[in-house]
Amino acid sequence: MSWASELVDLTDEQQMIVGAVRDFVQNEVYPVADQLEHNDEFPDAIIEQLKEMGLFGLTVAEEFGGAEMDLMTYALVVVELARGWMSLSGVLNTHFMACYLIDKFGTEDQKQRLLPRLATGEIRAALSMSEPGAGSDVQAITCKATRDGDDYVVEGSKMWVTNGLRSGLVVLLVKTDTRSDPPYTGMSLLLVEKEPSAARFEGITVPPNIQKMGYKGVETTELVFEAHRVPAANLLGGEEGKGFQQVLDGIEVGRVNVSARAVGVATRAFEEAIAYSQTREAFGKTISKHQAIQFMLAEMGTKLQAARLMLLSAARKKVSGERSDLEAGMAKLFCAEACHQIVTDALRVHGGYGYSKEYTIERLYRDAPFLLIGEGTSEIQKMVIARELLERYKIQS
């Protein structure tokens, strides 16, 4: 029985899916993840297996060829993938967010044309918001799309695009009205279709992969648009000015995903530390029998359990259809910070060996900081949380 089964009622189908992913990760990912990560090598063979398992269409409706599972199931799958190698969950995350946005806001034509191909993994998706001069301040984006007959002409640059090169679809946040005030009312999402793995494609240039401290294997790129034409029929939902609200909805889902990644990485770090503590000897006994190590393990286990509960709470709220920006923000903040501390403590349990690439903890230690930044920094989460708390507990005069 998994930890999730002890905390929430899962259907037989959910348990089967999560169990199958857990077995796959332990058998196929564990043996190769460290080497692939150290080589910064894209895991083509593993991705093909994930496609065969139907994970790219896990949440897509059955009518479009997907499994039609809910966000809770997806979050638990992400935990297992990140437990093996966080980069795998990154490949799926922006793809899943694109599927979510098309399913919720897309026109019928957009759904019928794109979702079946996304569900099988025939094409993979990216979601692009950030720019070289605009990260957390989304309203500061300058990438624009100008209507020209039946097309939009896109100009500008994007940054930190996961799946940027290999994606066949980019859900792109642009300004369709640069004069709107406030700026967010002039933003829209365009469904940009391109040739996968093409560094240049009809007005789109994909520069070389950005070199990162961790989160390797998965591609992270820039996208440069120069007079790239997108059919007007690819405006998400068919109405301009809705992109900011649409992307905020998607970010709630993304923050649940990052929380799940944090739980997965923290779970692996805790498992590595508690196992190592029972084999490593110092001063005539295993270090697990030293009180200093026991205190660290106790705190790690407690934070991990709390993070799991926060994740499940946020996923449950989003599944219910209610607005969940507070819960998603809280989960992302707590899970990411807890993961970073758990991984740091796990490295300390390993001592000098934790600093060696021979041990998995070294990889986890470099991956964990990404979670403090992805889908909004911890500082941004605190601003979101405080705003929502003040609104919910507003004093009535």
C-alpha positions as CSV (number, residue, x, y, z in Angstrom):
1,M,0.0,0.0,0.0
2,S,1.3,3.5,-0.9
3,W,1.5,6.4,1.5
4,A,-1.3,8.1,-0.5
5,S,-3.6,5.2,0.1
6,E,-3.2,5.7,3.8
7,L,-4.1,9.4,3.6
8,V,-6.8,9.5,1.0
9,D,-9.4,7.1,-0.5
10,L,-8.1,6.0,-3.9
11,T,-10.1,4.0,-6.4
12,D,-8.8,0.6,-7.6
13,E,-8.0,2.3,-11.0
14,Q,-6.0,5.1,-9.3
15,Q,-4.1,2.6,-7.2
16,M,-3.3,0.5,-10.3
17,I,-2.0,3.5,-12.3
18,V,0.1,4.9,-9.4
19,G,1.5,1.4,-8.6
20,A,2.4,0.8,-12.2
21,V,4.3,4.1,-12.4
22,R,6.1,3.3,-9.1
23,D,7.2,-0.1,-10.4
24,F,8.3,1.4,-13.7
25,V,10.3,4.1,-12.0
26,Q,12.1,1.7,-9.7
27,N,12.8,-0.8,-12.5
28,E,13.6,1.5,-15.4
29,V,14.5,4.9,-14.1
30,Y,16.4,4.3,-10.9
31,P,19.2,2.4,-12.7
32,V,19.9,5.0,-15.4
33,A,18.8,8.4,-13.9
34,D,22.1,9.4,-12.3
35,Q,24.1,8.8,-15.5
36,L,21.5,10.5,-17.8
37,E,21.4,13.5,-15.5
38,H,25.2,13.8,-15.2
39,N,25.4,13.7,-19.0
40,D,22.5,16.2,-19.4
41,E,21.1,13.7,-21.8
42,F,17.4,13.8,-22.9
43,P,15.8,10.4,-21.9
44,D,14.3,9.5,-25.3
45,A,13.8,5.8,-24.4
46,I,12.1,6.6,-21.1
47,I,9.8,9.1,-22.8
48,E,8.8,6.6,-25.4
49,Q,7.8,4.2,-22.5
50,L,5.8,6.9,-20.8
51,K,3.9,7.4,-24.1
52,E,3.2,3.7,-24.3
53,M,1.9,3.8,-20.7
54,G,-0.6,6.5,-21.7
55,L,0.8,9.1,-19.3
56,F,0.7,12.0,-21.9
57,G,-3.0,11.5,-22.1
58,L,-3.6,10.7,-18.4
59,T,-6.0,13.6,-17.9
60,V,-7.4,14.0,-21.4
61,A,-11.0,13.0,-21.9
62,E,-11.7,9.5,-23.2
63,E,-13.5,11.0,-26.3
64,F,-10.1,12.4,-27.4
65,G,-8.2,9.2,-26.6
66,G,-7.1,9.9,-23.0
67,A,-7.6,8.1,-19.7
68,E,-9.7,11.0,-18.3
69,M,-8.2,10.8,-14.8
70,D,-8.3,13.7,-12.3
71,L,-5.7,16.0,-11.0
72,M,-5.3,13.9,-7.8
73,T,-4.2,10.9,-9.9
74,Y,-1.8,13.1,-12.0
75,A,-0.3,14.6,-8.8
76,L,0.4,11.1,-7.4
77,V,2.0,10.0,-10.7
78,V,4.2,13.1,-10.6
79,V,5.3,12.2,-7.1
80,E,6.5,8.8,-8.3
81,L,8.2,10.2,-11.4
82,A,10.0,12.9,-9.4
83,R,11.1,10.3,-6.9
84,G,12.9,8.6,-9.7
85,W,14.1,11.7,-11.6
86,M,12.5,15.1,-11.3
87,S,13.2,16.0,-15.0
88,L,10.7,13.4,-16.1
89,S,7.9,15.2,-14.4
90,G,9.1,18.4,-16.0
91,V,8.6,16.9,-19.5
92,L,5.0,16.0,-18.6
93,N,4.1,19.2,-16.6
94,T,3.9,21.8,-19.4
95,H,2.3,19.2,-21.7
96,F,-0.3,18.5,-19.1
97,M,-1.0,22.3,-18.5
98,A,-1.4,22.7,-22.2
99,C,-3.9,19.9,-22.3
100,Y,-5.8,21.4,-19.3
101,L,-6.0,24.8,-20.9
102,I,-7.2,23.5,-24.3
103,D,-9.8,21.2,-22.7
104,K,-11.1,24.0,-20.4
105,F,-10.9,27.0,-22.7
106,G,-10.4,25.8,-26.2
107,T,-12.9,25.9,-29.1
108,E,-14.4,22.6,-30.2
109,D,-12.2,22.7,-33.3
110,Q,-9.1,23.2,-31.2
111,K,-10.0,20.3,-28.9
112,Q,-10.9,17.9,-31.8
113,R,-7.8,18.8,-33.7
114,L,-5.1,18.9,-31.0
115,L,-6.2,16.8,-27.9
116,P,-6.1,13.4,-29.7
117,R,-2.5,14.0,-30.8
118,L,-1.5,15.3,-27.4
119,A,-3.1,12.3,-25.6
120,T,-0.9,9.8,-27.5
121,G,2.2,11.9,-27.2
122,E,2.4,12.2,-31.0
123,I,3.1,15.9,-30.3
124,R,4.3,17.2,-27.0
125,A,3.4,20.7,-25.6
126,A,5.2,23.6,-24.0
127,L,3.7,26.6,-22.1
128,S,5.6,29.8,-22.5
129,M,5.1,32.9,-20.4
130,S,8.5,34.2,-19.1
131,E,10.7,36.5,-21.1
132,P,14.3,37.7,-20.6
133,G,12.9,40.8,-18.9
134,A,9.7,39.5,-17.4
135,G,9.5,36.6,-14.9
136,S,7.2,36.9,-11.9
137,D,5.8,40.2,-13.3
138,V,3.8,38.6,-16.1
139,Q,2.2,41.9,-17.1
140,A,5.6,43.1,-18.2
141,I,5.8,40.8,-21.2
142,T,6.6,42.4,-24.5
143,C,6.1,39.5,-26.9
144,K,3.2,40.7,-29.1
145,A,0.9,39.3,-31.7
146,T,-0.6,41.6,-34.3
147,R,-3.7,40.7,-36.3
148,D,-3.1,40.6,-40.1
149,G,-6.0,39.2,-42.0
150,D,-6.6,35.5,-41.0
151,D,-3.3,35.4,-39.1
152,Y,-1.5,36.8,-36.1
153,V,2.1,37.9,-36.6
154,V,4.2,37.2,-33.5
155,E,7.3,39.2,-32.6
156,G,9.4,38.8,-29.4
157,S,11.5,36.4,-27.3
158,K,10.6,33.9,-24.6
159,M,12.7,32.4,-21.9
160,W,12.9,29.3,-19.7
161,V,10.7,27.2,-22.0
162,T,10.5,23.6,-20.9
163,N,10.1,21.3,-24.0
164,G,11.0,24.3,-26.1
165,L,12.8,22.4,-28.8
166,R,11.0,19.0,-28.9
167,S,7.4,20.4,-28.5
168,G,5.1,20.4,-31.5
169,L,2.8,22.8,-29.8
170,V,3.6,25.9,-27.7
171,V,0.8,27.6,-25.7
172,L,2.2,31.1,-26.0
173,L,1.2,34.2,-23.8
174,V,1.3,37.3,-25.9
175,K,0.0,40.8,-26.0
176,T,-2.7,41.2,-28.7
177,D,-3.4,44.8,-27.5
178,T,-0.3,46.7,-26.4
179,R,-2.3,49.8,-25.4
180,S,-4.7,48.1,-23.0
181,D,-4.8,49.4,-19.4
182,P,-4.3,47.5,-17.2
183,P,-1.9,45.5,-19.4
184,Y,-3.3,42.1,-18.5
185,T,-6.6,42.9,-20.3
186,G,-4.7,42.9,-23.6
187,M,-3.1,39.4,-23.2
188,S,-4.1,36.3,-25.1
189,L,-2.9,32.7,-25.5
190,L,-1.9,31.5,-29.0
191,L,-1.6,27.8,-29.9
192,V,1.7,27.9,-31.9
193,E,2.3,24.7,-33.9
194,K,5.8,24.0,-35.0
195,E,8.1,21.3,-36.2
196,P,9.5,19.3,-33.2
197,S,13.2,19.3,-32.8
198,A,13.7,22.0,-35.5
199,A,16.1,24.8,-34.3
200,R,14.6,27.0,-37.0
201,F,11.0,26.9,-38.2
202,E,9.2,29.6,-40.2
203,G,10.0,32.6,-38.0
204,I,10.8,30.6,-34.9
205,T,14.4,30.2,-33.7
206,V,15.3,27.9,-30.8
207,P,18.7,28.8,-29.4
208,P,20.9,26.0,-27.7
209,N,19.7,24.5,-24.5
210,I,20.3,26.7,-21.4
211,Q,22.9,25.2,-19.1
212,K,21.6,24.8,-15.6
213,M,22.9,23.7,-12.2
214,G,20.3,21.0,-11.9
215,Y,17.1,19.9,-13.6
216,K,19.2,18.4,-16.4
217,G,18.1,16.1,-19.2
218,V,14.9,18.0,-19.8
219,E,15.4,20.8,-22.3
220,T,15.1,24.4,-21.2
221,T,15.3,26.9,-24.0
222,E,14.6,30.4,-25.3
223,L,12.2,30.9,-28.2
224,V,12.7,33.8,-30.6
225,F,9.8,34.8,-32.8
226,E,10.4,37.0,-35.9
227,A,7.4,37.6,-38.0
228,H,6.0,34.2,-37.2
229,R,2.5,33.7,-38.5
230,V,-0.1,31.9,-36.5
231,P,-3.6,31.3,-37.8
232,A,-6.3,33.3,-36.0
233,A,-8.1,30.1,-35.5
234,N,-5.4,29.2,-33.0
235,L,-6.3,31.9,-30.6
236,L,-7.2,29.9,-27.5
237,G,-11.0,30.1,-27.0
238,G,-11.4,32.4,-30.0
239,E,-11.5,35.6,-27.9
240,E,-8.8,38.1,-27.3
241,G,-7.9,39.5,-23.9
242,K,-8.6,36.3,-21.9
243,G,-5.0,35.0,-21.8
244,F,-4.0,36.3,-18.4
245,Q,-7.0,34.7,-16.6
246,Q,-6.6,31.5,-18.6
247,V,-2.9,31.2,-17.7
248,L,-3.6,32.0,-14.0
249,D,-6.0,29.1,-13.9
250,G,-3.3,26.9,-15.5
251,I,-0.7,28.1,-13.0
252,E,-2.9,26.7,-10.1
253,V,-2.5,23.3,-11.8
254,G,1.2,24.0,-12.3
255,R,1.7,24.8,-8.6
256,V,0.1,21.5,-7.6
257,N,2.5,19.8,-10.0
258,V,5.5,21.6,-8.4
259,S,4.2,20.5,-5.0
260,A,4.1,17.0,-6.2
261,R,7.6,17.1,-7.6
262,A,8.8,18.5,-4.3
263,V,7.1,15.6,-2.4
264,G,8.7,13.1,-4.8
265,V,12.2,14.5,-4.5
266,A,11.9,14.8,-0.7
267,T,10.6,11.2,-0.5
268,R,13.7,10.0,-2.4
269,A,16.0,12.1,-0.3
270,F,14.5,10.8,3.0
271,E,14.7,7.2,1.8
272,E,18.3,7.6,0.8
273,A,19.2,9.2,4.1
274,I,17.4,6.8,6.4
275,A,18.8,3.8,4.5
276,Y,22.4,5.2,4.6
277,S,22.1,6.0,8.3
278,Q,21.5,2.3,9.0
279,T,24.6,1.1,7.1
280,R,27.2,3.7,7.8
281,E,29.1,3.2,11.1
282,A,30.8,5.8,13.2
283,F,32.2,5.5,16.7
284,G,31.4,1.8,16.9
285,K,27.8,1.9,15.8
286,T,25.6,2.8,12.9
287,I,25.0,6.6,12.7
288,S,21.2,5.9,13.0
289,K,21.8,5.1,16.6
290,H,23.3,8.6,17.3
291,Q,20.9,11.1,18.7
292,A,22.0,13.9,16.4
293,I,21.1,11.8,13.3
294,Q,17.9,10.6,14.9
295,F,16.8,14.2,15.5
296,M,17.4,15.0,11.8
297,L,15.5,11.9,10.6
298,A,12.6,12.8,12.9
299,E,12.4,16.3,11.5
300,M,12.7,15.1,7.9
301,G,10.0,12.5,8.3
302,T,7.6,15.0,9.9
303,K,8.1,17.7,7.2
304,L,7.7,15.0,4.5
305,Q,4.4,13.9,6.0
306,A,3.2,17.5,6.3
307,A,4.1,18.2,2.7
308,R,2.2,15.2,1.5
309,L,-0.9,16.4,3.3
310,M,-0.6,19.9,1.9
311,L,-0.3,18.4,-1.6
312,L,-3.3,16.2,-1.2
313,S,-5.3,19.2,0.2
314,A,-4.5,21.4,-2.8
315,A,-5.2,18.7,-5.4
316,R,-8.5,17.8,-3.7
317,K,-9.6,21.5,-3.8
318,K,-8.7,21.9,-7.5
319,V,-10.4,18.6,-8.4
320,S,-13.6,19.9,-6.7
321,G,-13.7,22.7,-9.3
322,E,-13.4,25.5,-6.6
323,R,-10.9,28.3,-6.9
324,S,-7.7,27.0,-5.3
325,D,-5.1,29.7,-5.6
326,L,-4.7,30.0,-1.8
327,E,-4.4,26.2,-1.3
328,A,-2.1,25.8,-4.4
329,G,0.1,28.6,-3.3
330,M,0.4,27.3,0.3
331,A,1.2,23.8,-1.0
332,K,3.8,25.1,-3.4
333,L,5.4,27.3,-0.8
334,F,5.5,24.7,2.0
335,C,6.4,21.6,-0.2
336,A,9.2,23.4,-2.0
337,E,10.8,24.8,1.2
338,A,10.3,21.5,3.0
339,C,11.9,19.6,0.1
340,H,14.9,21.9,0.1
341,Q,15.5,21.4,3.8
342,I,14.9,17.6,3.7
343,V,17.4,17.3,0.8
344,T,20.0,19.5,2.6
345,D,19.6,17.4,5.8
346,A,19.9,14.2,3.7
347,L,23.2,15.4,2.3
348,R,24.4,16.1,5.9
349,V,23.4,12.6,6.9
350,H,25.6,11.3,4.1
351,G,28.5,13.5,5.2
352,G,31.3,13.7,2.6
353,Y,29.7,11.0,0.5
354,G,26.7,13.2,-0.1
355,Y,28.9,15.6,-1.9
356,S,30.1,12.9,-4.3
357,K,28.4,12.2,-7.6
358,E,28.6,8.6,-6.7
359,Y,25.6,9.1,-4.5
360,T,22.1,10.1,-5.7
361,I,21.8,12.7,-3.0
362,E,24.2,14.9,-4.9
363,R,21.8,15.1,-7.8
364,L,18.8,15.7,-5.6
365,Y,20.7,18.5,-3.9
366,R,21.1,20.3,-7.2
367,D,17.5,19.7,-8.3
368,A,15.7,20.9,-5.2
369,P,16.5,24.6,-5.6
370,F,14.6,24.7,-8.8
371,L,11.4,24.0,-6.9
372,L,11.9,27.2,-4.9
373,I,11.7,29.2,-8.2
374,G,9.4,27.2,-10.6
375,E,5.8,28.4,-11.0
376,G,6.5,31.4,-8.9
377,T,9.2,32.0,-6.3
378,S,8.5,31.4,-2.6
379,E,8.3,35.2,-2.2
380,I,5.6,35.4,-4.8
381,Q,3.7,32.6,-3.1
382,K,3.8,34.5,0.1
383,M,2.3,37.6,-1.6
384,V,-0.4,35.5,-3.2
385,I,-1.2,33.7,0.1
386,A,-1.3,37.0,2.1
387,R,-3.6,38.6,-0.4
388,E,-6.0,35.7,-0.3
389,L,-5.9,35.5,3.5
390,L,-6.6,39.2,3.9
391,E,-9.6,38.8,1.5
392,R,-11.0,35.8,3.3
393,Y,-10.6,37.3,6.7
394,K,-11.5,40.8,5.8
395,I,-13.0,42.8,8.7
396,Q,-16.5,44.0,7.8
397,S,-16.9,47.7,8.7
